[in-house]
Amino acid sequence: MPERRPGRLLFITWQVLPSGRQGRGSVEATFIFSRHEWVDFHAWLAVIAVVLLVIHIALHWSWIVATTKRLRQRI
């Protein structure tokens, strides 16, 4: 069984989403966007994913109904 290294996950989390200390003289690592912009970006992607899911289900609704009826008949 491989050895677990919890410090590695902590390091990766810090590198990807650094907390930063604005106004205290430290430099914030940003990786294209600031931390708050990444949170907004993530939220908008979630909204888009939900909208696409609803569209997908709406487009395939007749298949879902037909398959459900067929499966109910087997039971």
C-alpha positions in Angstrom: 0.0 0.0 0.0 1.5 3.4 -1.0 2.5 5.8 1.8 0.2 8.7 2.4 1.5 12.2 2.4 -1.1 14.7 3.6 1.4 17.5 3.3 1.3 17.1 -0.5 -2.4 17.8 -0.7 -2.0 20.8 1.5 0.8 22.1 -0.7 -1.2 21.6 -3.9 -4.3 23.4 -2.4 -2.1 26.3 -1.4 -0.5 26.5 -4.8 -3.8 26.4 -6.7 -6.0 28.6 -4.3 -3.6 30.7 -2.2 -5.3 32.7 0.5 -3.0 35.7 0.2 -2.8 38.6 2.7 -3.7 41.8 0.9 -2.5 44.9 2.5 0.2 43.2 4.7 3.0 43.4 2.2 2.9 39.8 1.0 2.5 38.9 -2.7 -0.6 36.9 -3.8 -0.1 34.2 -6.3 -2.9 34.5 -8.8 -2.6 32.0 -11.7 -4.4 34.1 -14.3 -7.2 35.2 -11.9 -7.5 36.1 -8.3 -9.0 33.7 -5.8 -12.3 35.5 -5.8 -12.4 35.6 -9.6 -11.8 31.8 -9.6 -14.8 31.3 -7.2 -17.0 33.4 -9.5 -15.8 31.5 -12.6 -16.5 28.2 -10.8 -20.0 29.4 -9.9 -20.8 30.4 -13.4 -19.6 27.1 -14.8 -21.9 25.4 -12.3 -24.8 27.4 -13.6 -23.9 26.7 -17.2 -23.6 22.9 -16.4 -27.1 22.9 -14.8 -28.6 24.8 -17.7 -27.0 22.3 -20.2 -28.3 19.4 -18.1 -31.9 20.7 -18.2 -31.6 21.2 -21.9 -30.2 17.7 -22.4 -33.1 16.2 -20.4 -35.7 18.3 -22.2 -34.3 17.1 -25.6 -34.4 13.5 -24.6 -37.6 13.6 -22.6 -39.6 11.3 -25.0 -36.8 8.7 -24.8 -36.8 8.9 -20.9 -40.6 8.5 -20.8 -40.6 5.6 -23.3 -37.8 3.8 -21.5 -39.4 4.2 -18.2 -42.7 2.8 -19.5 -40.8 -0.2 -21.0 -39.0 -0.9 -17.8 -42.2 -0.7 -15.7 -43.8 -3.3 -18.0 -41.0 -5.7 -17.3 -41.5 -5.5 -13.5 
